[in-house]
Amino acid sequence: MTRDRACDALRAYAVAGVVLGHWLVTGLVLGSDGSLHQASPLVAMPGLAPVTWVLQTLGLFFFTAGYASARSAARHPGGTGSWLARRLLRLVLPTVAMLGTGAAVLLVATVAGTPDDTLAVALTLAVSPLWFLLPFAALVALTGPLRAAVRRFGPWFCAAPAVAAVAGSDLAARLFPDVGALLPVTLLAAWAVPYLLGLAHADGRLTGRRPAAALAAGGAVVLAALLAAGYPASAVGVPGAGISNLHPPSLVAVALAAGQIGLGLLARPALLRLADRPLPGRAVATVNRNAMRIYLWHQPVLVGVTVLAARTAGALPGLHTAPDGPGWLLARGCWLPFLVLVLAVLVHRGVGGATGRAATPVRVYDVGRSEPRRLQEVIAVRDSDPSSRGRADRQLR
């Protein structure tokens, strides 16, 4: 089975965007009593909102997840049930391992006399990213029927109800601010849009510059219109703001996802050239192979480094000081290489449980250039007739 290195590069960028975005918007201020309090630089520096459009990359992540799920299900030798069980197991095992390890660390920190405020911040930052597992697991479980619907009706028709659900939730939130019960529906609907586009791309759709340019331009136009209509400019939540574009995801998140996917598809030739180079290619493969561990552990790494540094060296600029100006950003930028190093060591040592087997070198089929319609037809034949699997695989090669 072939592998699309451009999508691998997009997924690596999406993971890196989430990690760097969290590390840049999560300020941990050291109080006079030795406790840590969370603060956001977006409060003091609202002009940084456009940066969140680059670093809030969950739409790209769900797009590449849809693509990978479709390709993985197509090449799995067993039935749908065994594929789904294996896929979900790769989510559950590292999550359980992280929670177990985190619980043990919190217990040791409690016994060591760590202030309660610090423990609360650590627990919040460690657990809060797990919201992503709810829509992700649900969409993976629905891969089969969603892929069949995309093949029959097309991605745009399938995405329309999801966009309508998000729009309805946005309207309800404005009219009835306490309408928290719609959150699970909005989570699933908003991220279903890029997931559906990923499923379509796996079948050879969205190839060429025209659909990519339409997604990029359409996302940008809708985003601009939503901001003009009064939506917050930041793609992530800002403490104290009445409305968030991420919790729950709003139409801004959907428009941003569409624009990022379009730009990513337009950048396909450059991404393929980049992936062909030895060092970037190895980096992309490493991030893809360890994406779940990286996602689960990046915030605990930030908290751990911050707490240990406070105990040994006191308040340090960019790590324990208030995120109230450009000086904090510069200082935090100096800490990023060290945080990356610590996270890389944890991932390399296998903390958090295995996330999957090592990547196998495979031939690459460029669906953006090489007969996308033929690719779609061959995959469809192979999926519908198991007896033709060997012949179809030889055609794909």
Disulfide bonds with the S-S distance in Angstrom:
none
